[in-house]
Amino acid sequence: MFLITSVLICALSVSGCKSQQPKTFEKEGVRITATADFKQEGDNTLVLCVKSSDKLITCYRQPREETFPVSEKTLREYTEKHISDDEYLKTKKIEISAFSKSGVNLFDYFTYEKAVNGTHYSYLAVTKKGEADFYLFHFGCETKNFEKFMPQFLEWAKLLEIEKN
């Protein structure tokens, strides 16, 4: 619930897209490439929060030792644990997919919808595994625009970079 609340603190406002020029945002070793219409926001609960007038991208970091008492777990186990620990997500039917390249799983992802103050938002949630931490990214927009933005969200997810610790 904490993660969903953190994402919603960085709430969306709605209007048209301004610029499709690529722009990279970086903080604490995390790099997100989106478009120039995004602006970086401050949020103490998130590693990174960027938003445009109609889209949102957030990143949350969780040290692996806090997630699992055992030293090494897989990305899929982290993704499943995140869903089962989240009060909202565990009540939903979530299907996890993996994005792999050359036989290596680069990230897991799933989608979900949530209503906030009467407005419905949809999210692409992406989990990645760093050397010492797990990362959870949310790409979000109003549900009515999600089908249009989903291909772009997946392309941006492929560009996510995490520096080695």
C-alpha positions in Angstrom: 0.0 0.0 0.0 2.9 2.3 0.8 4.2 2.1 -2.8 0.8 2.8 -4.4 0.3 5.7 -2.0 3.7 7.1 -2.9 2.9 6.9 -6.6 -0.4 8.6 -6.1 1.3 11.5 -4.1 3.0 12.3 -7.4 -0.5 12.6 -9.0 -1.2 13.3 -12.6 -2.8 16.4 -14.2 -4.3 16.0 -17.6 -3.7 17.9 -20.9 -1.9 17.4 -24.2 1.6 16.3 -25.0 4.2 19.1 -25.5 7.3 17.6 -26.9 8.5 14.2 -28.2 12.2 15.0 -28.0 14.0 12.4 -25.8 15.1 13.6 -22.4 17.0 11.6 -19.7 16.4 12.1 -16.0 18.8 10.7 -13.4 18.9 10.5 -9.7 20.7 8.1 -7.3 22.1 5.9 -10.1 18.7 5.5 -11.9 18.3 6.8 -15.4 14.9 7.2 -17.1 14.6 8.3 -20.7 11.3 9.8 -21.7 10.4 13.0 -23.6 11.1 16.6 -23.0 7.6 17.4 -21.8 8.4 15.6 -18.5 9.6 17.5 -15.5 11.4 16.0 -12.5 9.5 16.2 -9.2 10.8 16.0 -5.7 9.5 13.2 -3.5 11.3 11.8 -0.5 9.7 8.4 -0.7 10.7 7.7 -4.3 14.1 7.5 -6.0 12.8 9.4 -9.0 9.5 10.9 -10.0 9.0 12.6 -13.4 5.7 13.7 -14.9 4.2 15.4 -17.9 0.8 16.9 -18.2 -0.7 13.4 -18.8 1.8 10.8 -17.8 3.8 9.8 -14.8 7.0 7.7 -14.2 8.2 6.8 -10.7 11.0 4.7 -9.3 11.1 3.1 -5.9 14.2 1.2 -4.6 14.1 -1.7 -2.0 17.3 -3.2 -0.7 17.3 -7.0 -1.3 18.2 -7.8 2.3 15.1 -5.9 3.4 12.9 -7.8 0.9 14.2 -11.3 1.6 16.1 -12.7 4.6 17.9 -15.1 2.1 20.8 -13.4 0.3 19.8 -14.2 -3.3 16.3 -14.2 -4.8 15.1 -13.9 -8.4 13.4 -11.0 -9.9 10.2 -13.0 -10.4 10.1 -13.8 -6.6 10.5 -10.1 -5.8 7.7 -9.2 -8.2 5.4 -11.8 -6.8 6.3 -10.7 -3.2 5.6 -7.1 -4.1 2.1 -8.0 -5.4 1.3 -10.3 -2.4 2.5 -7.7 0.1 0.5 -4.8 -1.4 -2.9 -4.5 0.1 -4.5 -3.2 -3.1 -2.7 -5.4 -5.6 -3.1 -8.7 -3.8 -6.9 -8.3 -4.3 -6.5 -8.1 -8.1 -5.8 -10.7 -10.8 -2.3 -9.8 -11.8 -0.5 -11.5 -14.7 3.3 -11.0 -14.6 5.2 -11.0 -17.9 8.9 -10.9 -18.5 10.9 -8.9 -21.1 14.0 -10.8 -22.2 16.8 -10.1 -24.6 19.3 -12.7 -25.7 17.8 -15.1 -23.2 18.3 -12.7 -20.2 15.3 -11.4 -18.3 15.8 -7.6 -18.2 12.6 -6.9 -16.3 9.2 -8.2 -15.2 6.1 -6.2 -15.7 2.4 -6.1 -15.0 -0.5 -3.7 -15.4 -3.2 -2.5 -13.0 -5.8 0.1 -12.6 -6.7 2.3 -9.7 -9.4 5.0 -9.1 -8.2 8.1 -7.3 -10.7 10.8 -6.4 -13.1 9.5 -9.0 -10.5 9.4 -11.8 -9.3 6.0 -13.2 -5.6 5.6 -13.7 -3.8 2.7 -15.3 -0.2 1.7 -14.6 2.5 -0.4 -16.2 4.6 -1.6 -13.2 8.1 -2.7 -14.0 10.5 -4.5 -11.7 14.3 -4.7 -12.2 17.0 -6.3 -10.2 20.2 -4.3 -9.4 23.3 -5.6 -7.7 22.1 -4.9 -4.2 18.6 -3.6 -4.7 15.3 -4.3 -6.4 13.6 -1.4 -8.3 9.9 -0.8 -9.0 9.0 1.6 -11.7 5.4 2.8 -12.4 4.4 4.3 -15.8 1.0 5.8 -15.4 -1.8 7.8 -17.1 -5.5 8.1 -17.1 -7.1 4.8 -18.1 -8.8 6.3 -21.1 -5.3 7.0 -22.5 -3.5 3.8 -21.4 -3.9 1.8 -24.6 -2.4 4.7 -26.6 0.5 5.2 -24.2 1.3 1.5 -23.3 3.6 0.9 -26.3 5.6 4.0 -25.4 5.7 3.0 -21.7 7.2 -0.4 -22.8 9.8 1.3 -25.0 10.8 3.6 -22.1 11.0 0.5 -19.8 13.5 -1.0 -22.2 15.7 2.1 -21.8 15.7 2.1 -17.9 19.3 2.0 -16.5 20.5 1.3 -13.1 24.1 2.0 -12.2 26.0 -0.8 -10.5 26.3 -0.3 -6.8 
